[in-house]
Amino acid sequence: MLIESYGMEFTADARAAGCAVPVFTPLGATAAEILEMVRCYAGDGMVFYSQGDLVNAVASFAYGYGWLDAGVFLGYLLGRCGGTGPEIDDSIPDALLDHLTEKTNRYQRMLSSALEGVVVLPDSETRMCSAAQHINTIAVSAFTEGTGLLSSGNFVAALVSFSYGYGWLDCGVRAGLFGIVGDRGLFTI
């Protein structure tokens, strides 16, 4: 899939998403924050794309999809879970390869630190604990997959994986399922 198609699909999914809980409740306020993050990253990604910054466009779209899918999973949002989407087989221009390499390696380090910097908050006997564990599993899986893709030289797919997993984890923090015990600057809290 082309980066533009990936972005258009995500943007359509972001526009179609809505809050699943009453907005005047604490859950509704969190849902609105999650939805705002999803839509901001759709918009940011399209701006990056229009400016020719394909690296930041890819990262924005994948990160936003992580927020969207986590928000739908948690029941805060109504919408289609897109997953990471089809594999992007679009090429990154040679002029952007250094930027792609730097950003992909940085996102690998950031996701690793983010995973180490959170703890599950809900009691182990609650459904929300299971939800937090699921989110952690998604983020760890994305980190593992991204690391393998990075090792094989597929930087675009690795960046998608790291960004997507990071979106899930960051959404889980915003939803109150994780406590931050590491660098707070790694999260949009």
MDTraj code that builds the backbone (N, CA, C; nanometers):
import mdtraj as md
import numpy as np

residues = "MET LEU ILE GLU SER TYR GLY MET GLU PHE THR ALA ASP ALA ARG ALA ALA GLY CYS ALA VAL PRO VAL PHE THR PRO LEU GLY ALA THR ALA ALA GLU ILE LEU GLU MET VAL ARG CYS TYR ALA GLY ASP GLY MET VAL PHE TYR SER GLN GLY ASP LEU VAL ASN ALA VAL ALA SER PHE ALA TYR GLY TYR GLY TRP LEU ASP ALA GLY VAL PHE LEU GLY TYR LEU LEU GLY ARG CYS GLY GLY THR GLY PRO GLU ILE ASP ASP SER ILE PRO ASP ALA LEU LEU ASP HIS LEU THR GLU LYS THR ASN ARG TYR GLN ARG MET LEU SER SER ALA LEU GLU GLY VAL VAL VAL LEU PRO ASP SER GLU THR ARG MET CYS SER ALA ALA GLN HIS ILE ASN THR ILE ALA VAL SER ALA PHE THR GLU GLY THR GLY LEU LEU SER SER GLY ASN PHE VAL ALA ALA LEU VAL SER PHE SER TYR GLY TYR GLY TRP LEU ASP CYS GLY VAL ARG ALA GLY LEU PHE GLY ILE VAL GLY ASP ARG GLY LEU PHE THR ILE".split()
xyz = np.array([
    [0.0854, -0.1169, 0.0000],
    [0.0000, 0.0000, 0.0000],
    [0.0898, 0.1229, 0.0000],
    [0.0455, 0.2254, -0.0650],
    [0.1183, 0.3512, -0.0686],
    [0.0964, 0.4281, 0.0618],
    [0.1938, 0.5093, 0.0986],
    [0.1824, 0.5895, 0.2201],
    [0.0589, 0.6790, 0.2129],
    [0.0337, 0.7380, 0.0979],
    [-0.0831, 0.8243, 0.0825],
    [-0.2123, 0.7459, 0.1082],
    [-0.2219, 0.6243, 0.0553],
    [-0.3418, 0.5418, 0.0755],
    [-0.3584, 0.5046, 0.2219],
    [-0.2485, 0.4717, 0.2874],
    [-0.2500, 0.4389, 0.4302],
    [-0.3024, 0.5589, 0.5090],
    [-0.2518, 0.6765, 0.4756],
    [-0.2949, 0.7981, 0.5434],
    [-0.4406, 0.8318, 0.5174],
    [-0.4847, 0.8133, 0.3936],
    [-0.6249, 0.8416, 0.3603],
    [-0.7178, 0.7455, 0.4346],
    [-0.6784, 0.6184, 0.4419],
    [-0.7596, 0.5197, 0.5137],
    [-0.7672, 0.5551, 0.6619],
    [-0.6528, 0.5900, 0.7208],
    [-0.6523, 0.6268, 0.8623],
    [-0.7341, 0.7535, 0.8864],
    [-0.7181, 0.8522, 0.8001],
    [-0.7924, 0.9766, 0.8152],
    [-0.9423, 0.9512, 0.8091],
    [-0.9858, 0.8659, 0.7183],
    [-1.1284, 0.8315, 0.7092],
    [-1.1750, 0.7604, 0.8363],
    [-1.0928, 0.6676, 0.8868],
    [-1.1283, 0.5978, 1.0109],
    [-1.1331, 0.6939, 1.1290],
    [-1.0411, 0.7899, 1.1322],
    [-1.0378, 0.8884, 1.2410],
    [-1.1619, 0.9775, 1.2376],
    [-1.2021, 1.0187, 1.1185],
    [-1.3215, 1.1038, 1.1055],
    [-1.4482, 1.0288, 1.1425],
    [-1.4519, 0.8999, 1.1119],
    [-1.5716, 0.8205, 1.1378],
    [-1.5839, 0.7789, 1.2845],
    [-1.4753, 0.7835, 1.3580],
    [-1.4773, 0.7409, 1.4985],
    [-1.5559, 0.8405, 1.5822],
    [-1.6116, 0.7908, 1.6913],
    [-1.6862, 0.8770, 1.7822],
    [-1.6755, 0.8270, 1.9242],
    [-1.7164, 0.9097, 2.0180],
    [-1.7150, 0.8711, 2.1589],
    [-1.8233, 0.7668, 2.1844],
    [-1.7880, 0.6667, 2.2607],
    [-1.8818, 0.5580, 2.2903],
    [-1.9485, 0.5744, 2.4262],
    [-1.9082, 0.6744, 2.5007],
    [-1.9612, 0.6949, 2.6357],
    [-2.0095, 0.8395, 2.6475],
    [-2.0999, 0.8661, 2.7410],
    [-2.1506, 1.0027, 2.7563],
    [-2.0379, 1.1027, 2.7839],
    [-2.0381, 1.2126, 2.7114],
    [-1.9281, 1.3084, 2.7194],
    [-1.9216, 1.3821, 2.8529],
    [-2.0293, 1.3848, 2.9283],
    [-2.0325, 1.4595, 3.0545],
    [-1.9806, 1.3764, 3.1723],
    [-1.9249, 1.2591, 3.1456],
    [-1.8718, 1.1726, 3.2506],
    [-1.7188, 1.1714, 3.2445],
    [-1.6520, 1.1250, 3.3508],
    [-1.5063, 1.1118, 3.3436],
    [-1.4624, 1.0201, 3.2287],
    [-1.5374, 0.9144, 3.2035],
    [-1.5042, 0.8270, 3.0908],
    [-1.5195, 0.9019, 2.9589],
    [-1.6243, 0.9852, 2.9514],
    [-1.6467, 1.0645, 2.8311],
    [-1.5357, 1.1649, 2.8079],
    [-1.4856, 1.2248, 2.9148],
    [-1.3749, 1.3194, 2.9015],
    [-1.2499, 1.2476, 2.8492],
    [-1.2264, 1.1282, 2.8988],
    [-1.1121, 1.0498, 2.8502],
    [-1.1332, 1.0098, 2.7052],
    [-1.2555, 0.9693, 2.6713],
    [-1.2856, 0.9332, 2.5319],
    [-1.2606, 1.0522, 2.4396],
    [-1.3013, 1.1707, 2.4830],
    [-1.2798, 1.2907, 2.4010],
    [-1.1310, 1.3188, 2.3827],
    [-1.0520, 1.2967, 2.4867],
    [-0.9066, 1.3160, 2.4762],
    [-0.8458, 1.2158, 2.3785],
    [-0.8908, 1.0919, 2.3863],
    [-0.8392, 0.9884, 2.2963],
    [-0.8762, 1.0226, 2.1521],
    [-1.0009, 1.0595, 2.1315],
    [-1.0460, 1.0948, 1.9970],
    [-0.9694, 1.2161, 1.9431],
    [-0.9422, 1.3135, 2.0290],
    [-0.8642, 1.4298, 1.9871],
    [-0.7238, 1.3874, 1.9423],
    [-0.6613, 1.2974, 2.0163],
    [-0.5280, 1.2488, 1.9773],
    [-0.5347, 1.1798, 1.8414],
    [-0.6339, 1.0950, 1.8214],
    [-0.6493, 1.0238, 1.6943],
    [-0.6610, 1.1234, 1.5797],
    [-0.7493, 1.2188, 1.5959],
    [-0.7735, 1.3148, 1.4872],
    [-0.6556, 1.4093, 1.4663],
    [-0.5876, 1.4455, 1.5729],
    [-0.4688, 1.5312, 1.5579],
    [-0.3602, 1.4594, 1.4791],
    [-0.3391, 1.3327, 1.5080],
    [-0.2345, 1.2599, 1.4360],
    [-0.2740, 1.2316, 1.2916],
    [-0.4025, 1.2201, 1.2643],
    [-0.4465, 1.2090, 1.1245],
    [-0.4151, 1.3385, 1.0511],
    [-0.4501, 1.4503, 1.1137],
    [-0.4236, 1.5803, 1.0525],
    [-0.2747, 1.6076, 1.0380],
    [-0.1992, 1.5802, 1.1440],
    [-0.0535, 1.6014, 1.1383],
    [0.0092, 1.5167, 1.0285],
    [-0.0338, 1.3915, 1.0206],
    [0.0212, 1.3021, 0.9186],
    [-0.0046, 1.3532, 0.7781],
    [-0.1235, 1.4054, 0.7537],
    [-0.1545, 1.4583, 0.6208],
    [-0.0736, 1.5841, 0.5905],
    [-0.0496, 1.6673, 0.6920],
    [0.0351, 1.7854, 0.6725],
    [0.1776, 1.7411, 0.6393],
    [0.2312, 1.6477, 0.7164],
    [0.3655, 1.5966, 0.6872],
    [0.3718, 1.5407, 0.5446],
    [0.2689, 1.4631, 0.5092],
    [0.2678, 1.4037, 0.3757],
    [0.2673, 1.5125, 0.2676],
    [0.1841, 1.6128, 0.2854],
    [0.1740, 1.7192, 0.1848],
    [0.3031, 1.7995, 0.1736],
    [0.3828, 1.8009, 0.2802],
    [0.5104, 1.8717, 0.2796],
    [0.6260, 1.7829, 0.2310],
    [0.5943, 1.6576, 0.1970],
    [0.6964, 1.5655, 0.1495],
    [0.7745, 1.4959, 0.2588],
    [0.7315, 1.5122, 0.3846],
    [0.7983, 1.4465, 0.4969],
    [0.7313, 1.3108, 0.5203],
    [0.7671, 1.2160, 0.4356],
    [0.7026, 1.0843, 0.4403],
    [0.7352, 1.0080, 0.5683],
    [0.8504, 1.0329, 0.6263],
    [0.8901, 0.9630, 0.7493],
    [0.7967, 1.0018, 0.8636],
    [0.7804, 1.1311, 0.8871],
    [0.6909, 1.1739, 0.9952],
    [0.5450, 1.1436, 0.9632],
    [0.5093, 1.1417, 0.8352],
    [0.3728, 1.1044, 0.7972],
    [0.3442, 0.9600, 0.8385],
    [0.4342, 0.8694, 0.8036],
    [0.4168, 0.7281, 0.8394],
    [0.4061, 0.7109, 0.9902],
    [0.4968, 0.7760, 1.0635],
    [0.4959, 0.7639, 1.2098],
    [0.3653, 0.8181, 1.2682],
    [0.3181, 0.9313, 1.2166],
    [0.1936, 0.9901, 1.2673],
    [0.0733, 0.9004, 1.2418],
    [0.0628, 0.8491, 1.1203],
    [-0.0509, 0.7633, 1.0876],
    [-0.0510, 0.6370, 1.1748],
    [0.0630, 0.5727, 1.1889],
    [0.0699, 0.4481, 1.2662],
    [0.0456, 0.4733, 1.4147],
    [0.1033, 0.5801, 1.4683],
    [0.0825, 0.6150, 1.6090],
    [-0.0654, 0.6442, 1.6339],
    [-0.1267, 0.7207, 1.5447],
    [-0.2684, 0.7514, 1.5575],
    [-0.3553, 0.6276, 1.5495],
    [-0.3171, 0.5340, 1.4609],
    [-0.3921, 0.4083, 1.4530],
    [-0.3812, 0.3305, 1.5840],
    [-0.2667, 0.3371, 1.6486],
    [-0.2526, 0.2720, 1.7789],
    [-0.3496, 0.3299, 1.8800],
    [-0.3590, 0.4637, 1.8843],
    [-0.4552, 0.5294, 1.9737],
    [-0.5982, 0.4898, 1.9384],
    [-0.6306, 0.4891, 1.8100],
    [-0.7666, 0.4553, 1.7670],
    [-0.8016, 0.3119, 1.8061],
    [-0.7147, 0.2198, 1.7726],
    [-0.7445, 0.0794, 1.8019],
    [-0.7523, 0.0532, 1.9522],
    [-0.6644, 0.1158, 2.0299],
    [-0.6709, 0.0997, 2.1752],
    [-0.7991, 0.1615, 2.2304],
    [-0.8372, 0.2781, 2.1787],
    [-0.9609, 0.3425, 2.2239],
    [-1.0847, 0.2602, 2.1944],
    [-1.0873, 0.1966, 2.0767],
    [-1.1996, 0.1087, 2.0422],
    [-1.1965, -0.0158, 2.1306],
    [-1.0791, -0.0759, 2.1471],
    [-1.0654, -0.1944, 2.2321],
    [-1.1160, -0.1673, 2.3736],
    [-1.0798, -0.0518, 2.4283],
    [-1.1171, -0.0196, 2.5659],
    [-1.2643, 0.0209, 2.5800],
    [-1.3326, 0.0467, 2.4693],
    [-1.4728, 0.0846, 2.4742],
    [-1.4959, 0.2339, 2.4863],
    [-1.3917, 0.3128, 2.4747],
    [-1.4062, 0.4580, 2.4784],
    [-1.4558, 0.5129, 2.3451],
    [-1.4155, 0.4478, 2.2361],
    [-1.4485, 0.4965, 2.1028],
    [-1.5310, 0.3954, 2.0258],
    [-1.6143, 0.4468, 1.9378],
    [-1.6819, 0.3666, 1.8375],
    [-1.6054, 0.3874, 1.7080],
    [-1.5769, 0.2804, 1.6393],
    [-1.5048, 0.2935, 1.5137],
    [-1.4511, 0.1595, 1.4693],
    [-1.3883, 0.1650, 1.3565],
    [-1.3296, 0.0450, 1.2977],
    [-1.1868, 0.0306, 1.3466],
    [-1.1568, -0.0875, 1.3986],
    [-1.0182, -0.1168, 1.4354],
    [-0.9436, -0.1470, 1.3068],
    [-0.8482, -0.0629, 1.2737],
    [-0.7756, -0.0792, 1.1491],
    [-0.6528, -0.1652, 1.1607],
    [-0.6084, -0.1913, 1.2817],
    [-0.4819, -0.2604, 1.2951],
    [-0.3728, -0.1713, 1.2384],
    [-0.2573, -0.2239, 1.2166],
    [-0.1502, -0.1428, 1.1595],
    [-0.1754, -0.1203, 1.0124],
    [-0.2761, -0.1878, 0.9581],
    [-0.3085, -0.1713, 0.8170],
    [-0.2200, -0.2584, 0.7301],
    [-0.2451, -0.2542, 0.6025],
    [-0.1627, -0.3328, 0.5113],
    [-0.0180, -0.2837, 0.5145],
    [0.0709, -0.3692, 0.4772],
    [0.2116, -0.3313, 0.4739],
    [0.2323, -0.2191, 0.3727],
    [0.3074, -0.1211, 0.4137],
    [0.3391, -0.0097, 0.3244],
    [0.4547, -0.0532, 0.2356],
    [0.4301, -0.0547, 0.1048],
    [0.5366, -0.0940, 0.0122],
    [0.5846, 0.0240, -0.0708],
    [0.5453, 0.1431, -0.0266],
    [0.5904, 0.2660, -0.0901],
    [0.7371, 0.2869, -0.0527],
    [0.8119, 0.3476, -0.1406],
    [0.9529, 0.3711, -0.1102],
    [0.9719, 0.5107, -0.0532],
    [1.0710, 0.5224, 0.0294],
    [1.1103, 0.6508, 0.0866],
    [1.2234, 0.7042, -0.0009],
    [1.2133, 0.8287, -0.0438],
    [1.3200, 0.8849, -0.1281],
    [1.4560, 0.8798, -0.0577],
    [1.5599, 0.8637, -0.1367],
    [1.6952, 0.8550, -0.0821],
    [1.7282, 0.9733, 0.0085],
    [1.6772, 1.0903, -0.0237],
    [1.7052, 1.2099, 0.0558],
    [1.6512, 1.1988, 0.1985],
    [1.5552, 1.1090, 0.2220],
    [1.4947, 1.0933, 0.3545],
    [1.5443, 0.9694, 0.4293],
    [1.6363, 0.8941, 0.3714],
    [1.6798, 0.7687, 0.4335],
    [1.7503, 0.7904, 0.5671],
    [1.8322, 0.8943, 0.5785],
    [1.8967, 0.9209, 0.7073],
    [1.7924, 0.9553, 0.8136],
    [1.6939, 1.0349, 0.7755],
    [1.5849, 1.0713, 0.8679],
    [1.5073, 0.9459, 0.9086],
    [1.4784, 0.8588, 0.8121],
    [1.4072, 0.7340, 0.8409],
    [1.4870, 0.6474, 0.9379],
    [1.6151, 0.6336, 0.9123],
    [1.7006, 0.5512, 0.9986],
    [1.7048, 0.6067, 1.1401],
    [1.7259, 0.7390, 1.1508],
    [1.7342, 0.8028, 1.2827],
    [1.6021, 0.7886, 1.3579],
    [1.4910, 0.8177, 1.2918],
    [1.3602, 0.8146, 1.3593],
    [1.3229, 0.6720, 1.4003],
    [1.3491, 0.5769, 1.3140],
    [1.3150, 0.4378, 1.3464],
    [1.3953, 0.3899, 1.4669],
    [1.5243, 0.4174, 1.4679],
    [1.6075, 0.3779, 1.5823],
    [1.5650, 0.4506, 1.7099],
    [1.5314, 0.5794, 1.6974],
    [1.4864, 0.6562, 1.8136],
    [1.3547, 0.6007, 1.8672],
    [1.2600, 0.5675, 1.7785],
    [1.1322, 0.5133, 1.8240],
    [1.1482, 0.3756, 1.8876],
    [1.2429, 0.2992, 1.8407],
    [1.2715, 0.1710, 1.9061],
    [1.3174, 0.1959, 2.0498],
    [1.4109, 0.2893, 2.0673],
    [1.4605, 0.3207, 2.2018],
    [1.3490, 0.3780, 2.2894],
    [1.2696, 0.4677, 2.2324],
    [1.1621, 0.5298, 2.3103],
    [1.0568, 0.4287, 2.3540],
    [1.0174, 0.3393, 2.2628],
    [0.9173, 0.2388, 2.2997],
    [0.9738, 0.1446, 2.4054],
    [1.1004, 0.1079, 2.3918],
    [1.1639, 0.0231, 2.4925],
    [1.1609, 0.0915, 2.6291],
    [1.1988, 0.2185, 2.6339],
    [1.1980, 0.2930, 2.7603],
    [1.0563, 0.3098, 2.8137],
    [0.9608, 0.3341, 2.7246],
    [0.8217, 0.3501, 2.7666],
    [0.7689, 0.2208, 2.8288],
    [0.8006, 0.1081, 2.7670],
    [0.7565, -0.0203, 2.8217],
    [0.8171, -0.0461, 2.9596],
    [0.9417, -0.0077, 2.9764],
    [1.0085, -0.0262, 3.1059],
    [0.9602, 0.0752, 3.2087],
    [0.9005, 0.1857, 3.1620],
    [0.8651, 0.2953, 3.2497],
    [0.7213, 0.2981, 3.2960],
    [0.6482, 0.1874, 3.2785],
    [0.5093, 0.1833, 3.3247],
    [0.4836, 0.0579, 3.4075],
    [0.3837, 0.0695, 3.4937],
    [0.3352, -0.0449, 3.5710],
    [0.1834, -0.0506, 3.5567],
    [0.1297, -0.1708, 3.5582],
    [-0.0147, -0.1906, 3.5533],
    [-0.0743, -0.1438, 3.6857],
    [-0.1777, -0.0608, 3.6787],
    [-0.2396, -0.0059, 3.7991],
    [-0.3602, -0.0844, 3.8509],
    [-0.4524, -0.1285, 3.7645],
    [-0.5730, -0.1917, 3.8183],
    [-0.5422, -0.3208, 3.8949],
    [-0.6248, -0.3484, 3.9922],
    [-0.6122, -0.4703, 4.0714],
    [-0.6150, -0.5920, 3.9800],
    [-0.5385, -0.6912, 4.0135],
    [-0.5242, -0.8103, 3.9283],
    [-0.6536, -0.8884, 3.9105],
    [-0.7520, -0.8648, 3.9939],
    [-0.8789, -0.9369, 3.9844],
    [-0.9827, -0.8637, 3.8996],
    [-0.9444, -0.7527, 3.8380],
    [-1.0419, -0.6744, 3.7617],
    [-1.0224, -0.6923, 3.6112],
    [-1.1282, -0.6645, 3.5385],
    [-1.1212, -0.6684, 3.3917],
    [-1.0267, -0.5622, 3.3375],
    [-1.0160, -0.4502, 3.4068],
    [-0.9269, -0.3454, 3.3597],
    [-0.7808, -0.3877, 3.3710],
    [-0.7495, -0.4749, 3.4644],
    [-0.6144, -0.5300, 3.4712],
    [-0.5879, -0.6139, 3.3469],
    [-0.6864, -0.6963, 3.3092],
    [-0.6727, -0.7759, 3.1867],
    [-0.6563, -0.6870, 3.0650],
    [-0.7294, -0.5754, 3.0641],
    [-0.7181, -0.4814, 2.9525],
    [-0.5782, -0.4212, 2.9477],
    [-0.5252, -0.3823, 3.0621],
    [-0.3897, -0.3267, 3.0673],
    [-0.2874, -0.4303, 3.0212],
    [-0.3056, -0.5536, 3.0638],
    [-0.2133, -0.6596, 3.0217],
    [-0.2207, -0.6824, 2.8712],
    [-0.3416, -0.6722, 2.8146],
    [-0.3571, -0.6866, 2.6696],
    [-0.2847, -0.5733, 2.5969],
    [-0.3018, -0.4518, 2.6449],
    [-0.2335, -0.3376, 2.5843],
    [-0.0828, -0.3559, 2.5924],
    [-0.0352, -0.3992, 2.7059],
    [0.1084, -0.4235, 2.7206],
    [0.1557, -0.5306, 2.6226],
    [0.0757, -0.6348, 2.6054],
    [0.1102, -0.7407, 2.5112],
    [0.1188, -0.6868, 2.3682],
    [0.0244, -0.6032, 2.3310],
    [0.0265, -0.5423, 2.1975],
    [0.1543, -0.4601, 2.1800],
    [0.1866, -0.3774, 2.2795],
    [0.3045, -0.2911, 2.2705],
    [0.4337, -0.3734, 2.2660],
    [0.4430, -0.4767, 2.3486],
    [0.5623, -0.5630, 2.3476],
    [0.5731, -0.6348, 2.2132],
    [0.4617, -0.6840, 2.1628],
    [0.4611, -0.7525, 2.0339],
    [0.5059, -0.6585, 1.9222],
    [0.4570, -0.5347, 1.9249],
    [0.4961, -0.4357, 1.8240],
    [0.6452, -0.4057, 1.8350],
    [0.6965, -0.3970, 1.9567],
    [0.8396, -0.3735, 1.9772],
    [0.9215, -0.4904, 1.9212],
    [0.8793, -0.6119, 1.9529],
    [0.9501, -0.7311, 1.9056],
    [0.9458, -0.7402, 1.7538],
    [0.8278, -0.7202, 1.6965],
    [0.8138, -0.7245, 1.5511],
    [0.8978, -0.6149, 1.4855],
    [0.8898, -0.4943, 1.5400],
    [0.9660, -0.3832, 1.4850],
    [1.1162, -0.4076, 1.4912],
    [1.1618, -0.4662, 1.6002],
    [1.3043, -0.4956, 1.6139],
    [1.3489, -0.5961, 1.5081],
    [1.2663, -0.6972, 1.4824],
    [1.2980, -0.7941, 1.3775],
    [1.2996, -0.7296, 1.2398],
    [1.2034, -0.6431, 1.2140],
    [1.1979, -0.5727, 1.0853],
    [1.3178, -0.4804, 1.0689],
    [1.3558, -0.4151, 1.1768],
    [1.4720, -0.3269, 1.1738],
    [1.5982, -0.4062, 1.1431],
    [1.6109, -0.5218, 1.2054],
    [1.7278, -0.6083, 1.1816],
    [1.7365, -0.6543, 1.0372],
    [1.6201, -0.6726, 0.9738],
    [1.6188, -0.7174, 0.8346],
    [1.6285, -0.6008, 0.7359],
    [1.6360, -0.4778, 0.7880],
    [1.6528, -0.3616, 0.7025],
    [1.5248, -0.2992, 0.6517],
    [1.4082, -0.3449, 0.7019],
    [1.2802, -0.2878, 0.6591],
    [1.2424, -0.1754, 0.7557],
    [1.3029, -0.0588, 0.7338],
    [1.2877, 0.0525, 0.8259],
    [1.1459, 0.1095, 0.8274],
    [1.0796, 0.1148, 0.7139],
    [0.9440, 0.1700, 0.7100],
    [0.8505, 0.0831, 0.7940],
    [0.8528, -0.0469, 0.7713],
    [0.7653, -0.1374, 0.8475],
    [0.8012, -0.1366, 0.9955],
    [0.9298, -0.1245, 1.0266],
    [0.9722, -0.1177, 1.1670],
    [0.9173, 0.0086, 1.2322],
    [0.9257, 0.1211, 1.1618],
    [0.8729, 0.2465, 1.2161],
    [0.7227, 0.2372, 1.2381],
    [0.6520, 0.1760, 1.1449],
    [0.5076, 0.1557, 1.1609],
    [0.4805, 0.0737, 1.2869],
    [0.5540, -0.0333, 1.3050],
    [0.5326, -0.1214, 1.4191],
    [0.5612, -0.0504, 1.5513],
    [0.6765, 0.0175, 1.5601],
    [0.7098, 0.0890, 1.6837],
    [0.6072, 0.1975, 1.7137],
    [0.5683, 0.2737, 1.6130],
    [0.4734, 0.3838, 1.6321],
    [0.3367, 0.3322, 1.6748],
    [0.2915, 0.2254, 1.6101],
    [0.1610, 0.1670, 1.6419],
    [0.1583, 0.1158, 1.7866],
    [0.2579, 0.0402, 1.8253],
    [0.2643, -0.0112, 1.9622],
    [0.2723, 0.0998, 2.0650],
    [0.3473, 0.2040, 2.0320],
    [0.3605, 0.3188, 2.1208],
    [0.2249, 0.3878, 2.1388],
    [0.1476, 0.3981, 2.0309],
    [0.0143, 0.4566, 2.0405],
    [-0.0752, 0.3797, 2.1368],
    [-0.0709, 0.2476, 2.1293],
    [-0.1491, 0.1647, 2.2215],
    [-0.1091, 0.1935, 2.3657],
    [0.0216, 0.1914, 2.3918],
    [0.0688, 0.2093, 2.5289],
    [0.0355, 0.3485, 2.5807],
    [0.0565, 0.4501, 2.4986],
    [0.0279, 0.5867, 2.5396],
    [-0.1212, 0.6052, 2.5687],
    [-0.2059, 0.5437, 2.4885],
    [-0.3500, 0.5494, 2.5134],
    [-0.3835, 0.4811, 2.6465],
    [-0.3194, 0.3693, 2.6747],
    [-0.3412, 0.2998, 2.8015],
    [-0.3015, 0.3842, 2.9214],
    [-0.1942, 0.4611, 2.9069],
    [-0.1529, 0.5521, 3.0144],
    [-0.2592, 0.6604, 3.0318],
    [-0.3028, 0.7203, 2.9206],
    [-0.4039, 0.8269, 2.9274],
    [-0.5328, 0.7740, 2.9902],
    [-0.5658, 0.6480, 2.9657],
    [-0.6886, 0.5894, 3.0196],
    [-0.6739, 0.5496, 3.1666],
    [-0.5562, 0.5667, 3.2230],
    [-0.5366, 0.5384, 3.3648],
    [-0.5077, 0.3934, 3.3976],
    [-0.4709, 0.3143, 3.2979],
    [-0.4434, 0.1728, 3.3212],
    [-0.2992, 0.1460, 3.3631],
    [-0.2136, 0.2455, 3.3417],
    [-0.0726, 0.2311, 3.3757],
    [-0.0285, 0.3508, 3.4582],
    [0.0620, 0.3255, 3.5515],
    [0.1289, 0.4326, 3.6228],
    [0.2660, 0.4511, 3.5620],
    [0.3108, 0.5740, 3.5571],
    [0.4424, 0.6034, 3.5006],
    [0.5446, 0.5997, 3.6131],
    [0.6421, 0.5106, 3.5998],
    [0.7504, 0.4997, 3.6979],
    [0.8841, 0.5388, 3.6355],
    [0.8812, 0.5708, 3.5066],
    [1.0018, 0.6123, 3.4350],
    [0.9883, 0.7568, 3.3904],
    [1.0380, 0.7840, 3.2736],
    [1.0397, 0.9185, 3.2165],
    [0.9000, 0.9613, 3.1731],
    [0.8414, 1.0571, 3.2441],
    [0.7066, 1.1057, 3.2098],
    [0.7027, 1.1723, 3.0740],
    [0.8160, 1.2226, 3.0279],
    [0.8238, 1.2883, 2.8997],
    [0.7997, 1.1964, 2.7816],
    [0.7978, 1.0666, 2.8049],
    [0.7707, 0.9695, 2.6992],
    [0.6224, 0.9539, 2.6692],
    [0.5384, 1.0188, 2.7511],
    [0.3944, 0.9985, 2.7388],
    [0.3232, 1.1325, 2.7234],
    [0.2059, 1.1279, 2.6605],
    [0.1271, 1.2499, 2.6398],
    [0.0263, 1.2653, 2.7534],
    [0.0738, 1.2703, 2.8711],
    [-0.0107, 1.2822, 2.9893],
    [-0.0069, 1.4250, 3.0415],
])
top = md.Topology()
chain = top.add_chain()
for i, resn in enumerate(residues, 1):
    res = top.add_residue(resn, chain, resSeq=i)
    for name in ("N", "CA", "C"):
        top.add_atom(name, md.element.get_by_symbol(name[0]), res)
traj = md.Trajectory(xyz[None], top)
